[in-house]
Amino acid sequence: MTKHLRIAVADDELDMREYLQRFLPRLGHEVVAAVENGRQLVEACHELAPDLVITDIKLPELDGIDAAASLLRDRPTPVILVSAFHDPELIERAEQDHVMAYLVKPIKLADLETAIAISMRRYEQFQSLRREATDLRQALEDRKIIERAKGVLMKKPKLDEHDAFRRVQKITNERNLKLVDVANTLLLSEQILGERPG
């Protein structure tokens, strides 16, 4: 069962908007915006920050794919695209990071429920992978700083790599600091001490 979601919907056909407004609450969700064109969708999402967007592809002013791309630049939000027909060219355009599902009209309630559940699961996995990638990049950057700090300490006589690392670790533990923060302080001190007055 998917948790309660705040959903923005966009379709230029009134009956489709009304269908989504009627049936999404039956699935336990709240429709926070129901608009008829892409510009309104972007504006509503900027203002309301929904958990999910369900949008028709063919919209006036700004189509659903371009509206989704605009939303993603501002705030990552999962998107389900809807179309009246199966168009390979549109599907290819729709293959963006946060487009999680593609539904062809007429939409059955069971298909809508499944698409929402799968979209949210995929989105959470995608966000988790992004966080992991960010954490890995940060860990690599931190490692480089720590290695440079060890290099500074190893300039001291009789201090090998192991001893240099132990010294940084000791300060970290004694002062309850992060290893990278101690390393940064050490590098800053070295820079200050290494500068000669002009």
Salt bridges, closest charged atoms under 4 A:
ASP11 OD2 - LYS105 NZ 2.88
GLU13 OE1 - LYS105 NZ 3.80
GLU30 OE1 - HIS4 NE2 3.69
GLU36 OE1 - ARG17 NH2 3.80
ASP56 OD2 - LYS105 NZ 3.57
GLU61 OE1 - ARG39 NE 3.97
ASP63 OD2 - ARG93 NH1 3.04
ASP66 OD1 - ARG93 NH2 3.15
ASP74 OD2 - HIS46 ND1 2.78
GLU141 OE2 - LYS144 NZ 3.40
GLU147 OE2 - ARG143 NH2 2.78
GLU147 OE2 - LYS150 NZ 3.10
GLU161 OE2 - LYS150 NZ 2.91
GLU174 OE2 - LYS170 NZ 2.95
GLU190 OE2 - LYS155 NZ 3.25
